[in-house]
């Protein structure tokens, strides 16, 4: 049975949502739950085992750095399937791991799964199948990571407590394997869209990094957004991860702090849909303003949250900003780059986000070891957020002005041309001649 292109879009939407739900919601969000039980069983220090989580993020970052070249050579579907295979093997290794190197290997393979099935992949897939409301569509798909994180984090708490962490690792491998079947059968690139195999539209290739360096050198907006992408990954993800520990330091119970963290993940999922809609309805600049404003407001309240009520208020407001990494960064990049550049270099922008994520948590923990509190680093991240607000705002305002200029010129030209044409056709000289 042949499915029409319009109906097939819904299949792509469903598959993209499921990829985020399992690959990001299951791999990334609950990762911190394994630190304590693994370290207690083997006697690892928390910092040494936490490197497993860093390797996961680094693996995703490396995939995004070389995403253009890989996409150009293998195509989107092969990359997605490679990610699933890597994830299955990685979590089987984690399931049976009995040494620190084994955990590192499993974490690195899980990171490759995360990288091959991340925001970059879904953004390119959506860009090929949807011409309108791409922000809303990406938001709906990205909501899968928030919903998956909320569900699996709550589920894994019980599983780890009753059956042990190994069962949770095994369940992750099984879920990835089950999801791989429909993804392999149904996901494909739009044959009518410009793909890596289209002449003159290679995403990778000779001079790939040199071309990106030239882009950053010659385009100040592209450079500002690249730096902003790194800083957003640095401050938003780290603030979210350290929230439970910070609240405990402020006197809130560990159970309540964990519940608040799960609530942030839930709000994050709903917000991704909302911010996608705001992007399409009111523009990327306004949507980004809302996200960063919520980060600054929620983060400021979080610093002083020493009771449950204030902590919940901070979490709800802060949760509205977490969509910035996965939804808003691709939309911002789309505003400042043309269609060819967007597909070509989006992976490198998302690599900058992953690099920020990789650095953010260690910096926060180092600050805690130094000061005995997360307050100094959270205050620093708020200052960085203010700087990002300025850089993104100035870049988007410039982009909007440049996009609007040709339209204004056309309108002005038409206004000038109309009386000239009227004069032309009413001229007696022309009639007599």
PyMOL commands that set and color helices and strands:
alter all, ss='L'
color gray80, all
select helices_A, chain A and resi 5-24+29-42+46-65+67-74+76-96+100-116+119-129+134-162+165-186+208-218+220-249+254-282+284-303+308-319+322-324+328-336+339-371+375-426+428-432
alter helices_A, ss='H'
color red, helices_A
deselect
rebuild
show_as cartoon
